[in-house]
Structures are given as C-alpha cells and as structure tokens.
Amino acid sequence: MATTAPFGYQKDEKDHNHLVIDEVTAPVVELIFSIAEEGVGLHTICNRLRKAKVIKPSFYKKELFERFMDEEKMYDWDTAYVSQILHNPVYAGNLTVADKPTKTMRSKKRQYIPFAEREVIYGTHEPIIEQNRWNNVQKILQSRPPVIGESSSGYDNIFRGVIKCADCGSAMLAKVEQKRKRNNVLDKTFYCCTKYRKFGKEGCSSHTIEARTVHEVVLADIQKHAGQALTDRKAMVTDIAERLNLQMSADREQQKKELRQCKQRVSEIENLYAKLYEDLTRELLTEKRFQMLSARFDSEQEELTAKIKELEKSAIADREQLSSIEQFAEQISGYAGITELNFKIINQLIEKILVSEPVEVDGQKIQRLTIHYKFIGALETLE
C-alpha cells in the first residue's frame, strides 16, 4: 500500500498492491545478502559496494527527487540502509504490518517497533532471498562475539556464533596468544569458554581447545559427508535416516498398512452403528443392548481415531525429516573437494559445534566435538 515499492521490487502493473521482483535492483539485494553471509560488518559491506561501484538506492529515484541527488555520491552506501535491507522480511517474500505506527490519530510522530516484535504476514510475494537463507543471515547479524587479539594478529574467527561450550552453552571465545612462537596465527589461537573467562571456575570449566584442531576436525567431517553425498547420495540419505531412527522402506509400508486397517475399521464401525440403530427402530434390539453395544463401539472408535492421528503425525514427521536429510545431502555435496573452510561455508552447513571438557580415558586425554548440522542435527561425536 506504500507509495513506492521496497528496493529490489516494483509495483505489479496488474495489481498495485502486489510486489514483483525488479530485475534491475534485485541483484544488488542478492549481493548484499551474499556479502553478509561472509560474516563481515556493515561498514565492510558498504566499502565493498563502493569499490564495486554499485549504485545506491536513491539514484533510482532520481526522476522523483532530482534536487536531492548528488552524482558524486551515487556509490556512497549508508550502513543504516544496508542494515534495513538485511533485516527486512520483505526480501524473504513476507510483509510486516504497521512497523512504524503513529502514536495517536492526531500525531505525526512515529513509534519504533523492534524487528522481533513486528507482525509478519508470510508468503505475500515472490522472495529474492530464500527463507532459510534469510534466517541464516539474521542469525549471523545477531552473533558477532569478539576475538581477543584479532586486530593485531589477523586471525579470522570463522566459527564465531557457532562454536559453544557443551556444558553451559556459552560461546567459545577465540584467544590469540602472541607469546606462542609459531609462524601461523592459527597455531597461536585457541578457544575457551566465555563464562569461564568471565567468572572463572565458579562459572564453568575452560574447555580449552586448539583452533587448529577445530579447523581440521570440522573440515574432515564436511569433506567426508560431501564425498558421500557426491558418490552415493541415496546410500547416504538411508544411512543418516537410520542413524536418526527414521522409519524407512519396510517400516513405512507397515505403518501405511496399519493406517489403512485403522481407517477401514472406523468405516466398519460407522456401518455397524447404522445397522444397530435400524435394529433398534425395528424393535429387533432392546434399548439396554443397544446402549451396551454403542458404548463398546464408541470406545473402540476413540482408540482408533487417536491411533490414526498418531500414525499420520508420525508419517508427516518422517516425510519432513527425510526431506531435510535430502536437502542436507544436496547442499553439502556442493562442498566436495574443498581444502579449507570459511565463515560462509560454516554458517550455511552448521547450526552449532559443541566442545566438551577434556577427560582422561585409559591414560589418554580425550576431547569431544559434536557438530550439529542444519536440517539434520548431530550425527556423531568426534574425538
């Protein structure tokens, strides 16, 4: 209903209240989200847009606001506007309602409503950014824990917002130890529990782990799953489904058979009800006998109805989970053959990485990492 469409969209010529993708400006929105997925800040995004000579949104309104347009500043992107684009649900195909309402009918002052509290109507138009991807960017924007010594060391904390303490759930802080006489900054860096660093042993234990270890373990696990997805995706999907105790093939057939039998019996009971009532009206059956049989059928029908709901719910959950596994296999297959990790790969594939406190087993120090992948969760604990 606004006068102009959001940047990246235009008004539908056939329906003034419907948005359609603007083929000219939508790629700019796509580019902004793509850079944001790398985990960089708003200033960095603006600098990249300037260097790439990407025209800022106000230039496209030049014909409307000629007097406000300075061509020397057409590439001068503003962090506030970039933030607005990245947070706006409109790019995922959704609309917000009354996000800046007036305080009263007579007042022109606007009231700010936080993004999380705004009412959203989903699926109102074609998205520029797929919903899962938009959600992922919101998560990236919300989690940017610091790295001690990052500015002087140049360590790129690609696991920020993802790596967490397995015991207290706090973020793991990256610490660059400059005193370590090692050439690679990765070998000077380790992770420790943020809560431990703040409160000591009263808060948690350190859960210290070398950054090099995290990089190597996670890379190897992604390479393994990506290779499986590329060579035999069907076998990989079946294997993951079995690990997650998902109903497969023969089990699903048995489930379908049981569901058919339950529905068939419910139909039979309905017919028996009709026959009972007919016998009652023809005085072939006493009222007492009718009530007794009716109660028995009622009880059986309630049990069958509950079982049908349970079976249907289970079948839907299994189908959704299987679809999620297939999505995971499709996504991770694109990373077969990678030799190093970056922030974008981590945040596209992984929900969280849990680091346990080292323990001694048979005289050896063992530390466990649990990788929770997106779509499927944790498959195994790595040591």
C-alpha positions in Angstrom: 0.0 0.0 0.0 3.1 2.3 0.2 3.7 4.9 -2.5 6.8 3.2 -3.7 7.9 -0.5 -3.6 10.9 -1.6 -1.4 14.3 -1.5 -3.1 14.6 -4.7 -5.2 10.9 -4.8 -6.0 8.4 -2.8 -8.1 4.6 -2.5 -8.1 2.8 -5.1 -10.1 1.2 -3.4 -13.1 -1.9 -5.6 -12.9 -2.3 -5.3 -9.1 -1.0 -2.1 -7.5 -0.9 -3.7 -4.0 1.2 -6.7 -5.1 5.0 -6.7 -5.4 7.1 -8.2 -8.2 10.8 -8.6 -8.4 12.7 -5.7 -10.1 15.2 -7.4 -12.4 17.5 -4.3 -12.3 17.8 -3.8 -8.5 17.1 -7.3 -7.1 20.7 -8.5 -7.9 22.0 -5.7 -5.6 19.9 -7.1 -2.8 21.3 -10.6 -3.6 24.8 -9.2 -3.5 24.3 -7.5 -0.1 23.0 -10.7 1.5 25.8 -12.7 -0.1 28.5 -10.4 1.4 26.6 -10.5 4.8 26.9 -14.3 4.7 30.6 -14.0 5.0 30.1 -12.6 8.5 31.6 -9.1 7.8 30.2 -5.9 9.4 28.0 -3.3 7.8 31.0 -0.9 7.2 32.8 -3.6 5.2 29.6 -4.3 3.2 29.3 -0.6 2.3 33.0 -0.4 1.4 32.7 -3.4 -0.9 29.7 -1.9 -2.6 31.5 1.4 -3.1 34.6 -0.3 -4.6 32.4 -2.3 -6.9 30.6 0.9 -7.9 27.2 -0.4 -7.0 24.7 2.5 -7.3 22.8 3.2 -4.1 19.0 3.1 -4.0 18.4 6.8 -4.0 19.9 7.0 -7.5 17.0 5.0 -8.9 14.6 7.7 -7.5 16.4 10.4 -9.3 13.5 11.1 -11.6 11.4 11.7 -8.5 13.9 13.5 -6.3 16.2 15.2 -8.7 17.1 18.0 -6.3 18.4 15.6 -3.7 20.6 13.6 -6.0 24.4 14.3 -6.0 26.0 12.1 -8.7 29.4 12.3 -6.9 27.9 10.3 -4.0 25.9 7.8 -6.0 28.1 4.9 -4.6 28.2 6.2 -1.1 26.2 3.5 0.7 25.0 4.1 4.2 25.3 1.4 7.0 21.8 2.2 8.3 20.2 1.5 4.9 22.2 -1.7 4.4 21.1 -2.9 7.9 17.5 -2.1 7.0 17.7 -4.2 3.8 19.3 -7.2 5.7 16.6 -7.1 8.5 13.6 -6.6 6.2 11.4 -9.7 5.9 10.1 -8.4 2.6 13.1 -9.9 0.8 12.0 -13.4 2.0 8.6 -12.9 0.5 6.9 -11.6 3.6 5.3 -8.3 4.7 5.4 -6.5 8.1 2.3 -4.7 9.3 2.4 -1.3 10.9 6.1 -1.4 11.7 6.2 2.3 12.4 2.7 3.4 13.5 1.8 6.9 14.6 1.4 7.3 18.4 -2.1 8.8 18.1 -4.5 9.7 15.3 -3.6 13.4 15.5 0.2 12.9 16.0 2.6 12.6 13.1 5.3 11.2 15.3 6.2 7.6 14.6 6.7 4.9 17.1 9.6 2.4 16.6 8.8 -1.3 17.0 11.8 -3.7 17.2 12.1 -6.2 14.4 11.4 -9.2 16.6 8.0 -7.7 17.8 6.7 -6.7 14.3 3.7 -8.6 12.9 4.6 -10.5 9.8 2.4 -11.9 7.0 4.2 -14.7 5.2 4.2 -15.6 1.5 2.7 -12.4 0.1 5.0 -12.2 -2.9 8.0 -13.9 -4.6 11.1 -13.8 -2.5 14.5 -12.5 -3.6 16.2 -14.4 -0.8 15.0 -17.9 0.2 13.6 -18.1 3.7 16.2 -20.4 5.2 19.0 -18.2 3.8 17.3 -15.1 5.2 17.0 -16.7 8.6 20.7 -17.7 8.5 21.7 -14.0 7.8 19.6 -12.9 10.8 21.5 -15.3 13.0 24.8 -14.1 11.6 23.8 -10.4 12.3 22.9 -11.3 15.9 26.1 -13.2 16.8 29.4 -11.4 16.5 31.4 -12.3 19.6 34.9 -10.7 19.8 38.3 -12.2 19.2 41.0 -11.2 21.7 44.0 -10.1 19.8 42.2 -10.2 16.4 43.2 -6.7 15.3 46.9 -7.3 15.7 47.0 -11.0 14.7 44.7 -11.1 11.7 43.0 -14.3 12.9 39.7 -14.8 11.1 37.3 -16.4 13.6 35.1 -18.3 11.1 33.4 -20.2 13.9 32.1 -17.1 15.7 28.4 -17.6 16.8 28.6 -21.3 16.1 31.2 -22.9 18.5 29.8 -23.2 22.0 30.6 -24.8 25.4 28.9 -28.2 25.6 28.2 -27.8 29.4 27.0 -24.2 29.9 26.0 -23.3 26.3 28.1 -20.1 26.3 30.0 -19.0 23.2 33.6 -20.1 22.9 35.9 -17.1 22.8 38.9 -17.2 20.4 42.1 -16.1 22.1 45.2 -15.3 20.1 48.3 -15.9 22.2 51.1 -13.8 20.8 53.7 -15.3 23.1 53.5 -18.6 21.3 56.5 -18.8 19.0 54.7 -20.2 16.0 54.6 -18.9 12.4 50.9 -19.4 11.6 48.4 -17.4 13.6 46.1 -20.4 13.5 48.6 -22.2 15.7 48.7 -19.3 18.1 45.0 -19.4 18.7 42.8 -21.4 21.0 39.1 -21.4 22.1 37.9 -21.2 25.7 34.5 -20.9 27.4 33.4 -17.3 27.7 31.7 -17.9 31.0 34.9 -19.4 32.4 36.9 -16.4 31.2 34.4 -14.0 33.0 33.7 -15.9 36.2 36.5 -18.5 36.5 35.8 -21.9 37.9 32.6 -20.7 39.6 31.1 -20.1 36.1 32.3 -23.2 34.2 35.5 -25.0 33.2 37.8 -23.7 30.5 37.0 -26.3 27.7 40.2 -25.1 26.0 40.8 -26.4 22.5 43.3 -25.5 19.8 41.9 -23.6 16.9 43.9 -25.8 14.5 42.2 -28.9 15.9 38.7 -27.4 15.4 39.5 -26.4 11.8 41.0 -29.8 10.9 38.2 -31.9 12.6 35.4 -29.9 11.1 37.0 -29.8 7.6 37.5 -33.5 7.7 33.9 -34.2 8.7 32.5 -31.9 6.0 34.8 -33.5 3.4 33.6 -37.0 4.4 29.9 -36.2 4.2 30.3 -34.1 1.0 32.2 -37.1 -0.6 29.4 -39.5 0.4 26.7 -37.2 -1.0 28.6 -36.9 -4.3 29.4 -40.6 -4.9 26.2 -42.3 -3.5 23.6 -39.8 -2.3 20.9 -42.5 -1.9 23.0 -44.6 0.4 24.0 -41.5 2.4 20.4 -40.5 2.9 19.5 -44.0 4.0 22.4 -44.2 6.4 21.5 -40.8 8.1 17.9 -41.8 8.3 18.8 -45.0 10.1 21.1 -43.1 12.5 18.2 -40.7 13.3 15.9 -43.7 13.8 13.7 -42.6 10.9 11.1 -45.0 9.6 12.4 -46.4 6.3 11.1 -48.6 3.4 9.6 -51.8 5.1 8.8 -49.9 8.3 6.9 -47.2 6.3 5.0 -49.9 4.4 3.9 -51.5 7.7 2.9 -48.1 9.0 0.8 -47.4 5.9 -0.8 -50.9 6.2 -1.7 -50.3 9.8 -3.1 -46.8 9.0 -5.3 -48.3 6.2 -6.6 -51.0 8.6 -7.5 -48.5 11.3 -9.4 -46.3 8.8 -11.2 -49.3 7.4 -12.2 -50.4 10.9 -13.6 -46.9 11.6 -15.7 -47.2 8.5 -17.0 -50.6 9.5 -18.0 -49.2 12.9 -20.0 -46.4 11.2 -21.9 -49.1 9.2 -22.4 -51.2 12.4 -23.9 -48.1 14.1 -26.3 -47.6 11.3 -27.4 -51.3 11.5 -27.7 -51.1 15.3 -30.0 -48.1 15.0 -32.1 -49.8 12.4 -32.5 -52.9 14.6 -33.5 -50.7 17.5 -36.2 -48.8 15.5 -37.5 -52.2 14.2 -37.5 -53.4 17.8 -35.1 -56.3 16.9 -32.8 -55.0 19.6 -33.6 -53.9 23.2 -32.6 -50.4 24.4 -30.3 -51.8 27.0 -28.5 -54.0 24.4 -28.2 -51.0 22.1 -26.6 -48.8 24.7 -24.1 -51.5 25.7 -23.0 -52.2 22.1 -22.9 -48.4 21.3 -20.6 -47.8 24.3 -18.3 -50.6 23.1 -18.1 -49.2 19.6 -17.6 -45.6 21.0 -14.6 -46.8 23.0 -13.1 -48.6 20.0 -13.7 -45.7 17.7 -12.0 -43.3 20.1 -8.9 -45.5 20.3 -8.8 -45.9 16.6 -9.1 -42.2 16.0 -6.3 -41.5 18.4 -4.1 -44.1 16.7 -4.9 -42.7 13.3 -3.8 -39.2 14.4 -0.6 -40.7 15.9 0.2 -42.7 12.7 -0.5 -39.7 10.4 1.6 -37.4 12.6 4.5 -39.8 12.6 4.2 -40.2 8.9 4.3 -36.5 8.3 7.3 -36.1 10.7 9.2 -38.8 8.9 8.5 -37.3 5.5 9.6 -33.9 6.7 12.8 -35.3 8.3 13.5 -37.3 5.1 13.1 -34.2 3.1 15.5 -32.4 5.4 18.1 -35.1 5.0 17.8 -34.9 1.2 18.2 -31.1 1.5 21.3 -31.6 3.6 22.8 -34.1 1.1 22.1 -31.7 -1.8 23.7 -28.8 0.0 26.8 -30.5 1.3 27.5 -32.2 -2.0 28.5 -28.8 -3.4 31.4 -28.7 -1.0 33.1 -31.9 -2.1 36.8 -31.4 -2.6 37.1 -28.2 -0.5 40.5 -27.8 1.1 39.8 -25.0 3.5 36.9 -23.5 5.4 35.5 -20.0 5.6 32.7 -18.3 7.5 30.2 -18.7 4.8 30.6 -22.5 4.5 30.4 -22.9 8.3 27.2 -20.8 8.6 25.5 -22.5 5.6 26.1 -26.0 6.8 26.4 -25.9 10.6 23.9 -25.0 13.3 26.4 -25.3 16.2 29.5 -27.0 17.4 29.6 -28.2 21.0 33.0 -28.6 22.7 33.3 -30.8 25.7 35.8 -30.5 28.6 38.9 -32.8 28.0 38.8 -36.0 30.0 41.4 -38.7 30.6 40.5 -42.2 29.2 42.9 -45.1 29.7 45.8 -42.6 30.2 44.9 -40.6 27.2 43.5 -37.1 27.1 40.3 -37.1 25.0 38.2 -34.1 24.0 34.9 -34.4 22.1 33.3 -32.2 19.5 29.7 -32.6 18.4 28.7 -31.0 15.1 25.1 -30.1 14.7 24.4 -29.8 11.0 21.5 -27.8 9.7 18.5 -29.8 8.6 19.6 -33.0 10.4 21.3 -32.1 13.7 24.1 -34.2 15.2 25.2 -37.4 13.6 28.0 -38.5 15.9 30.5 -37.2 18.5 34.0 -36.7 17.2 37.2 -37.2 19.3 
